[in-house]
Amino acid sequence: MRPGLPETVGVSSPASGLRVLAPYLRGSRGTLAVVAGLALVGSAAALLQPLLVRRLLAEGSAGRAVAGTAVLLLVVLLGAAVLGGLERYLLQRTAERVVLDTRVRLTRHLLRLPVAEHDRRRTGDLLSRVGADTTLLRAVVTSGLVEAVSSVVILVGAVVGMALIDLVLLVVTLASVGAGTAVVLSVTSRVRGLSNVAQARVGDMTAAVERALSAVRTIRASGAEAREGAQVQRSATAAYDAGLATARLQALVAPAGSIAVQGSILLVLGVGGARVSSGALAVEDLIAFVLYLFLLVLPLGQALSAWSTLQSGLGAVERVEELLAVPVEADAPGRPAPAVPGAPLLAFEGVDFGYADDRPVLQGVSFAVPRGTRTALVGPSGAGKSTLLALVERFYDPTAGTVRLDGVDVRDLPRADLRARLGYVEQDAPALAGSLRENLLLAAPGATPAQLDDVVDAVNLRDLVDRAPLGLDTEVGDGGVLLSGGERQRLAIARALLAAPPLLLLDEPTSALDARNEAALRLAVDAVARDRTLLVVAHRLSTVVDADQIVVLEQGRVVAVGTHDALVGSSPLYRELAAQQLLV
């Protein structure tokens, strides 16, 4: 057994499959009802054709006029063709709508998942679920539902028609067709589980490709193209093997169906010819029976193929449903508590936190950020500085203690209201693919052109905008790859400043700036700090020596709080950090 492939695969009933698909089809029930009606009328037209052929032959043999029957047969044939085309179009349109709605729903769900969930999952696998998995829904709708229903109608009608013509030939037909159908059903019962595994392997492959492409410069600089290519090849091979396992099962469907069809036709012709020779059956009855036989075996093949398609689609639906079942960020019920008069704008009270239960990051952190002040967080790497900002944004919640904004526990505030009062600049200052303007307007879509100009000047981005061929409409590339590190950082800061929040969270805002731009940015931050509060993570102490208070962290604990001058004399750790940067 190849690693990762299940030894046993569960079999689902048609009823359970339809229950899973029902939510995806709810918005298309009207169209599906019309399609089902067209399918029923088309099925009736198909079932009428053998009777008309039988009547045409009988009239010709008896020397009667056949023009009326021939015209009626032609009308029925053309009508069935028109109805079939309309049914196919409506099915395709419905399928595309189902895929669209599912992709939109899934994407919105992904954007609202907790940050911890995104940390745990691979981006490539999530992309595969939005793309490849939802695509299988198209085949489920077009081939797996209405066609199966119409095929059943034709099957029943064909059996009834054959029974009315000759019971002996009907028994021969059902025996041969039933044997082939049993083989096919036994094969397709495992398709759903194997399709689920195959889609998971496609997700693994997409994740491997996304991993390689997202760091292509690092990979080339490290001479790791061959190794990364081999990793992608291993993932692609696993996807190939899983798909091949599904294909092997599905490949058995065609031979089994072919044997059933050809065997039943030969048996009917042989037995039917003998009955015609003995006078037990008329020639026109045999021809009508054979036509009904074709109406039986062709829809039967479609029904079996639809069942196999349905099983493959349900495997993809299960992967989509697994993701949709993950709870999104939720706010506490009830109205948020009002602000506490006189409380500091931000306060940490005995906060503990760890990304894993056995690895604490913060332990008993307590300090306050008074309104209208600038507070800096300093300390060695890994001390928990950036984690504190993530707790303010509620990307995570503390395992113990409380984070308060205006005296209110941030867990009692709606996330949208909380984040509207915060401006957050991440350490790696990500830029979204798109234009400079789109990046700037991300948090403040209603900003005016004058406000855009002001913030561009404030963060010293004017030179970039002026030399760019399209100004603010210039593309920044995927992840801002067409910008320098300093330009990306200034763009991120401008984006936060444009929203004008009362509290700015800056995670190492000058790490990618040269001395000239750092000085310019400090002047801009000084200007905006006059009417708002700043909480700044800094490794470069020269940028925060004039902060109103500096909080020193070490191994997740607050070890000192004070101004630069006071900490130089009272905190050995801060004095060491300052000495290393030639500030003492």
N, C-alpha and C positions, 0 to 999 in steps of 0.2 A: 504493500500500500504506500503510495507516494505521500510524504509528509504533508499534512494540512487538508487532505481529502478525507471526508468522513467515511467511516466504515459502513454506516447505515444512513439512509436518507428517509425522512418521514414522508408519508403519502398524505396528501390533503384531498378532501372530498370536494366536489364541485360547489356544494353549498358554502363550505368554509372559504373557498377561493372567491366566490361572489361577495361574501361578507367583507373580505379584505378590500376588494375593489370598489365596493359601494360608495365610500366617501369620495373617491376620485371621479365618480360618474354622476354625483348628485346634481351638479350644475348643468348636466347635459341630458337630463331625463326626457325633456320634451323632444329633443332631436332624436334620441335613441328610440323613443316611441314611434316617431315617424318612420325611422329606418326599419324598425321591426314590422310596421304595417306594410311598407314597401316589400320587405322580404317575404312576408306572408302572401301578398298578392303575386309576387314573382314566383313563389313556390307553387301556388295554385295554377299559374299559367304553365309552368313546367310540367306539372302533373296532368294538365289537360292535353298536352301535345300527343302523348301516345294514344289516347282515346280518339283524337281527331285523325291520326294516321291510320288507326284501325278502321275507323268509319270511312276514310277515303279509299282504303283498299277494298273494303266490302262493297262500296258503291261502284267502284271500277269493275270488280269481278261480276257484279250483277248487271252491268251495263247501264247503270243509272248515271245521271249528271253529277259531276264531281266539282263543278266550279264553285258552288257555295261553300263547301267544306274546305276547298283549297284556299279560298280567300280568308275564311275564318282562321285557318291554320297560320297563314301568313301574318294576319293581324296579331294573333297570339304570340308568334315568334318575335315580331317587331316590338310589341308591347313589353315582353319580358326583357328584351335587350335594353330598352329605354329605362325601364324601372331598375334594372341592374346597374346601369351607369349612374343614375341618380342616387341609388343606395350607396354605391362605392364612394361618390363624392361626399355625401353627408357623413359617411363613416370616417373618411380621411380628415375632413374638417373637424369632426368631433375629437378624433385622436390627437390632432395638433393642438386643440384647445386643452385637452386633458394634460398633455405634456407641458404646455405653457403654464397652466395653472399650478401644476405640481412643481415645476422649476421655480416659479415665483414664490410659492409657499415655502419650499425648502430653503431657498436663499434667505428669505426673511427670517426663517427660524434659525438658520446658521448665524446670522448677524446678531441675534439676541441670545445665543448660547452663552453661558458663563465663560469668562476668560480661562478659567481652569480647564474647562472642557476642550477649548481650542489648544491649550498647552498639551493636553493628553493625546489628541488626535493628529494625524498627518494631513496636511493641506491637500496633498494629491488624492488621498482617498475621499475626502469631502468633495473635491472637484469631480471625481468619478461618479459619485452618487448623484450629483446635480446633472451631469452630462450623460454618461453611458447608461446608468440605471434607469433614468427617466425616459430615455429613448425607447426602451423595451415596452413601455406602456403603450406606445403607438401601435405596435404589432398586436398587443393584447386586445385593444379596442377594435382594430380593423379585422383581425383574423380570429380572435379568441372568444368573441361574445356573440354578436349578431349573426355572424356566419354560422356559428355553431347552432344557434336557435333555428335559423332557416334550414340548415341541413337536417336537423331533427324533424322538422315539418315535412320536408321532402321524403325523408326516410320512411316516416309513418305512412304518408300518402302512397308511396311506391309499394310498400308492403300490402296495403289495402287493395291497391289496383291489381297486384299480382295474385292476391288471394281470390279476387273476383274472377280472374281469368283461368287459373289452374292451380289447385292446391298441391298437386304432386311436384310441379316445378318449383313452387314456393318452398317446400320442405327441402328440396335439393339445394336451392339458393341459400337459405338461411343456414344450413349445415356448413357449407363451404365458406361463406362470408363470416359466419360466427367464429370459426376456428382462427381465421386470420385476424379478426378483431381482438380476440382474446390475447393473442401474441403481442399485438401492438400495444394494448393497454398495459400489459405487464412490463413492457419496455418503458413507456412514457411515465409510469408511476414514479420513476426515480429522476426524471428530468429536472423537476423543480429544485430539489436539493443540490444537484450538481450544477445547475445554472447559478444558484446562490453562491456556491464556491467559486465558480468561474468569474462572476462579477467581483467578488472579493479580491481575486487575484489580479483582475484588471485594475482595481483600486490600488493594490500594492505597486503595480507597474507604474501607474500614473504618479504615485507618490515618489517613486524612485526617479522618474524623469523630472518632476518638479524640483526635487532636491538637487539634482545635477544642474539644471538650468538656472536655478535661483542663485547659485554660487559659481557660475561658469568662469569668472575671472580668477577666483581663488583656486579652482580646480586646474586651470591652465597654468597658473603661476606655480602650482605645486607639482606640475607634471603628472597629475593623477587622472588624465583623460582615459587611459586604458582601464584603470581600476574602476572608475565610475561607470565606464561603458560596460564593463563586465558585470557590475552590480545591476545595471538596468537590464542587461541580457538575461541574468538569472531571474529577475522578476518577470520579464517578458516570457521566458521559457515556462515559468510556473503558470502564467496566464494561458499560454499555449497548451500546456498539458491538461489544465482544467477544462479549457474549451474543447480539447480533443476528446476528453472523456465524455462530455455532453454530446459531441458530434457522433461518437461511436454509437451511443444509444439511439440518437435520432436517426442515424443511418439505417438502423434495423427496421424503422417504420416503413420505409419505401418498399424494400423487398417483401416484407410480410404482407403489405397491402396489395402489392402487385400480384403475388401468388394467389391471394384471396380473390382478386378481381378476375384474373385470367382463368383460374380454376373454376370459378362460378360460371363464367361465360361458356367455357368448354363443356361443362357438365350440363348446363341448360340447353345448349345447342344439341348435344348428343341425346339427352333424354327427350328434349322437345321434338327433335327430328324423328325419333322412334314413335312418339305419340302421334305426330302428324301422319306418319306412314300407316299407323294402325287405325287412323280415323278418329282417335280420341280427342284430337285438337286441330282446329283450323289453322291454315297458314297465317292469316291475318292476326289470329290470337297469339301465335308464337312470336310474330314480329312485334306486336304490342308488348308482349311479356319481356322480350329482349330490350325494348326501349325503356320499360320500367326498371329493368335490371341495371341499365346504364344510369338511370336516375337514382338508383339505390347506391351503386358502388362509388360513383363520383362524389356525391355529397358525403358518403361515409368516409372517403379519403380526406375530404375537406374537414369533416368533423374531427377526425383523428389528428390531423395536422393542427387544427385550431386548439385541440386539447393540449398537444405538445407545446404550442406557442404560449398558451395560457399558463402552463406550468413554468416555463422559462420566465415569463413576465412576472408571475407571482414571486419568484425568487428575487427579482429586482425590487419588487414592491416591499418585500420584507426588509431589505436593506434600507430603503427610504423610510419605512415605518419605524425601524430601529432608531434612526436619527431623529425623527419627529417626536419620538417618545421621550427623548432627553429633555428634562425641564429647562425652560429658559429662565433668564433673570426675572425674578418676581419681587414685587414690593409688598410690604406688610399691609394687611387690610386696615381700613379705617382712615381717618383724617390725620395728617401729620401734626405733631405737637408744635405749638407756636414758639417763636424764638424767645430765649430767656434774656430779659433786659440786663445789661451790664456784663453778660458772659463774653469771654474772648471769642474771636471769630472762629478759631479752630483750637481744639484741645484733644490730647491723647491722655487717657486715664488708665493706667495699668494694663497696657495692651500687650498681649501675647499673640504670636502667629508663627506658623510653620507650613511650608508647602507640603511637607510630609509629617506624619505624627511623630516620627522618631528623630526629626531634624528641625528643632526650633530655630527660627530666624530672629524673632523679636521676643524679648522677655521683660515684662514689667515696665514698658516704655510709658513715661508720663512727662508731658511738657505742654505749655500753652503758647499759642501764636496770637498776640494781641492785635486788634483791628488796626489797620493802617501802618503796620510795621513790616520789617523785612527780617525773616528768620532763615538762617542757613543751617543745613545739616551737613556735618563733616565727619570724617572718620575713615579708617582703612576700608579697602574693598571687601565686600561681604558683610559689612556691619549692619545692613538692613535699611539703608537710607532710601533707596528707590522703592523698597517694599512699603515704607510708610506712605509714600505718595499713592501707591496702588490701593492702599487701604482707604485713603481719603476718597478716591474715585469709586470705591466699592467694586473694584475688579475682584477683590477678595474681601471677606469679612474676618475680623479677628477671632481667634479661638477663645480669647478671654479679654476682658476689659472693654473699653468703649472709645470710639472716635466721635467727637461732637463738633457740630458746625452751628454756630450761634447758640450754643448750649443744648442743642438737640442731637440725640443719637442719630448718626447718619443712616442707620438701618431703619429709622422711623420716617425717613424722607423718601418720596418717590425718586427713583434714580434719575428720571429726566429732569426734575427740578434741581436735584443735587448737582448734576453735571452741568446744568445751565449756569450755575454760579461758580463754576471752576474753569480755569484755563490750564490745560495740561500740555507740556512739551516733553516728549519722551527723550530718553538718552540718545537713541539712534536716529531721532528726528526723521521718521519715515515721510516720504512724499508719495502721493497717489499718482498713478498714471493719468495723464491729462495735462491741462494747461496750468500755468502759474495762477491764473485767475480762479480756476476751479479749485485749486488747492487752498487759496486764500479764503474763498467763500465757503469752505466746508463747514465751519462752525458758525458762520454769520452770513447766510445766503441773502439777507436783505441789506447788506452793506452798500453804501453809495460809492460812486467813482471817487469822490473827494476823500472818503474814508480810506479807500484802497490806496490812493496816492499818499496820504498821510502815513499809513503804516509801512508802506514801501520805503519812504524816506526815513522813518524812525529806525528801521533795522538795517539801513544801509544797503538796500537792494536796488537802488535807483540805477546804478551803473549796469547791473545785470539786465534790468528791464529795457534800458535805453539801447543797449547793444544787441538785444535779442531781435531777430527779424520781425517777429509779430508782437513784440511787446508783451503785455500780460497774457496774450493768447498763445504764447510759445509753449510747445509741449515740453514736459520735463522728463519723459521717458518712463519706462516701467520701474517703479520704486525710486524715481528721481535720479536715474542713472546718468542723465545728461547734465546734472548739476554737480558742482563740487560739494565736498562734505560741509564746508562752511556755508555755502549757499543753501543747502538743504536745511541746515540748522536755523539759519536766519528766516527761511521760509516758514518753518514750523513755529518759530517764535512770533512771526508776523501773524500767522493764522490764529494763534491764541490771543494775541493783543487785539485783533480786529473784533473779537466777540465781546471785549470789554467786560470780563467777569470781575467780581469783587475779590476773588482769590486766585492768584496765579501759582501754579505748581511747575517749577522749572527743574528738570532733572539734568544737571550738568550742562547748562545752556551754552557755555562758551568752549566746550571741549574741542570743537573742530574749527575754531576761529584763530586767525593770526592775531598778533598784538594790536595791529591797527583796527581791525574789525571788532576785536574784543573791547577795545576802548570805546568805539562808537556804540556798540551794543550796550555797554554799561551805562552810557549817557541816556540811551533810549529807555532802558529799564528804570533808571533813576527818574525819568520824566513820568512814566506810567505808574511808578510806585507811589506817587504823591497822593493818589486817590484810590488805591487798592492795596491789598495785603499780598506779600510774596512769601512763599516757602520754597527755598532753593537748595537743591543738592549740589555740593561743590567739592571737587577734588583740588582745584586750583584756588588756594586760599586767598590769593591776591584779589580775587573777584568778590570776596565777601568780608574783607577786613572791616568795612564800614557798616556791616549789618547791625541792626538793633540788638539782635541776640544770635549767638551761635550755639547750636546743640551738638555736642560731641558724642558720637556713638562708638561703641566697641563691642563686638560679638553680640550684637542685638540688644545692648543695654545702653541707657543714657549714663555717661560717666561724668559729664560736666555741662553746665549751661552758663553763658555769660557773654560779654563783649570780647573782642580780640585782645585788647590790652589786659583785661582781667584774666582771661584764660591763659595767656602767656605766663602769667605769674602763678596761677593756681592749678593748671591741668598739665601734668607731665606728658600725656599723650598729645595734646594740642601743641605744646611747646616743641615736641619732637617733630610733628608734622610741619609746623611753621619753620623750624630750623632747616629741615630738608628742602624747603622751598625758598630759603634765604630771606625769610621775613623777620628773623630775630637776629 
